[in-house]
Amino acid sequence: MSLEQWSAVDEYFSAMLIPSDPVLDAVLDSCVRAALPPIGVAPNQGKLLYLLARIRGAGRILEIGTLGGYSTIWLARALAPGGKLVSLEVSATHAQVARENVEAAGLSDAVSIMVGRATDTLARLAAEGVEPFDLVFIDADKENNPVYLKAALRFTRPGSLIVCDNVVRNGRVLDAGSDDADVAGTRRYFELLAEQPRLISTAIQTVGVKGWDGLSISLVEGG
């Protein structure tokens, strides 16, 4: 199989199950115009996030890694009435693009974007005594995935979901001796998942327009 075939299948799924959406199409166009890196989720992955949030009945969502706001909008559209989404983005430029996209989507009242290193903004949220989140989506620098997981455990409650993207890394997750900080961070993330008694976790591989990768999903149990 090839990337071209994987991409064609993704395009088929999207054509069949994800109707054209002028708002989301405009978000993707704005990301290209702003020269943002092409690392956002694919449309079918965005809809998966939407479905997970809807199934959970999420009223509060934390997103770690905003980029241009594409996944932000998918998640925010799934919020229960009156719900809130907090998204953390290290780049002020990316955050500005995302804010404009969120405003164009009519979701500014539901979405708050915090700028700065996520390790710092997570500490701010902890200091503010933020209310628990029903879903946490981790999609930032993979080196700090273990830090983000520990924060997610602080900010969630029984029944919450924690989703982490890009956990396969073209199979490099298998390399225990890798000197790639993102691979090492991903492997440590899995070690923490396995050690954590409060979590029921799984991970799946994916292929498609984003190549060979995958995601993990964890359900928070206990106190």
KALINPE-V911401 format. One record per backbone hydrogen bond with DSSP energy under -1.0 kcal/mol. CO is the residue of the C=O (numbers start at 0). NH is the residue of the N-H. Records with the same first field share a line. If there is no record, write none. Layout:
CO = NH ; NH
//
This chain:
1 = 5
2 = 6
3 = 7
4 = 8
5 = 9
6 = 10
7 = 11
8 = 12
9 = 13
10 = 14
11 = 15
12 = 16
13 = 17
20 = 24
21 = 25
22 = 26
23 = 27
24 = 28
25 = 29
26 = 30
27 = 31
28 = 32
29 = 33
30 = 35
31 = 34
36 = 38
41 = 45
42 = 46
43 = 47
44 = 48
45 = 49
46 = 50
47 = 51
48 = 52
49 = 53
50 = 54
51 = 55
52 = 56 ; 57
57 = 79
58 = 83
59 = 133 ; 134
60 = 85
61 = 136
62 = 87
63 = 138
65 = 68
68 = 72
69 = 73
70 = 74
71 = 75
72 = 76
74 = 77
75 = 78
79 = 82
83 = 60
84 = 111
85 = 62
86 = 113
87 = 64
88 = 115
90 = 94
91 = 95
92 = 96
93 = 97
94 = 98
95 = 99
96 = 100
97 = 101
98 = 102
99 = 103
100 = 104
101 = 106
102 = 105
106 = 109 ; 110
109 = 84
111 = 86
113 = 88
116 = 119 ; 120
117 = 121
119 = 123
120 = 124
121 = 125
122 = 126
123 = 127
124 = 129
125 = 128
133 = 160
134 = 61
135 = 162
136 = 63
137 = 164
140 = 143
141 = 144
143 = 147
144 = 148
145 = 149
146 = 150
147 = 151
148 = 152
149 = 153
150 = 154
154 = 132
156 = 159
159 = 219
160 = 135
161 = 217
162 = 137
163 = 215
167 = 172
168 = 171
170 = 173
171 = 174
173 = 175
174 = 177
179 = 183
180 = 184
181 = 185
182 = 186
183 = 187
184 = 188
185 = 189
186 = 190
187 = 191
188 = 192
189 = 193
190 = 194
191 = 195
195 = 198
197 = 220
199 = 218
201 = 216
203 = 214
205 = 212
207 = 210
211 = 169
212 = 205
213 = 166
214 = 203
215 = 163
216 = 201
217 = 161
218 = 199
219 = 158
//
